[in-house]
């Protein structure tokens, strides 16, 4: 894990509830790594656009991929600035007062610029990182992209130039006079789980579920 700490600036500083802000990679990177989906924000022809997409991390860089004709990918490839956000919802926080209800969460906001990964070997390595981010062990099991598929896919690596995390944990915070109310207060925890595997109706007879997939499914039961 990187020992990097991002400088606090007007760009990444957590202004609302600043005590919840974190700026070290040791906190930020696990939030990124646990997320399968991110939201990429950018400005295109004067309009703000936010696109949900898959992300992966490679050291101090983020990897994004999409169609070679994607406006998001073309925007990144041109060296323009983007922001990326990821959020994990860990629980609903129920207070005695409706105004003090909240959520427990872990979020990260990343700022940077990107470049295209063009060289074939590096591109295939990045595709492997993406695949194993979704399902650890899948890259070595599945068919690799053919030249046509590789050409149709653009991969950009994003230098993480600035970042911050914001985290809320713990019980509700009520006004002192409200603690005597006969209203239940506490936390309703939340977590993401995997369901039972559903095989493709066209699956070839005799093909068994691989152990790495069973292990991954069971890791979030």
Steps between C-alpha positions, in 0.01 A plus 500: 500500500627847410611734778407798284302789650322749276546870572190679623394761245184693416429223249503195726448647848194365685316814604180363653583295814876536441578258784369221275755578229800278432781567254727197525520227237478233771141614560403605146632206297299226681183702437588502131598133492179380663283681247396340171334818371613860496352821362714708266430872482618726219396803297412441135416798279419709805269243659569297814484124433519213752542143369489180710763247399732223622835600647817330613815623671858431396730645766456878506297498178136424424396309190185573300388328184225535245421522132760677289212728390383582854487874567623438853802303379577752226479781757749320726726408208524867407662571838204681652435508873249262657371415845412150618284412799433171678266443794422210732183517707553317830183578691199721562533710813167552674487787746224606735457818298419479129753775438789293640450187293809415299695221332824326582715499189848497348557719198793621295538778246794486259626765259739446212578487131545195283686357204421218259666163541584412139775239514341156456675320786424781745141511378451128555654530846250775583211289371621221726496737798141599413384141464658381824363807680149380414566129564842407642644217288271555200764636260694175489179299448310695232583557134730798447391793279564450130663776289165642389372521858828649619489767229141594586589551867672809636681488834620808681712522811430789734771657710352554846607861543275583794258304716314491827273265690203579720380243751217488752473228762320455829160573656273800446570833658183645649435825680539459876130554570400230249678211677201471737253441214330161462630460145720209393843613382798310366651359182358276229818344353527442127739293291529366147461125459509252211206275424497147364666445164264476201645313205464614141222299330745439214777373729672194352415175679757391754655842566540534877501817708867587559626500856616864482142603419351297784760648735423853383123446536547363851716796599190721501220288643 
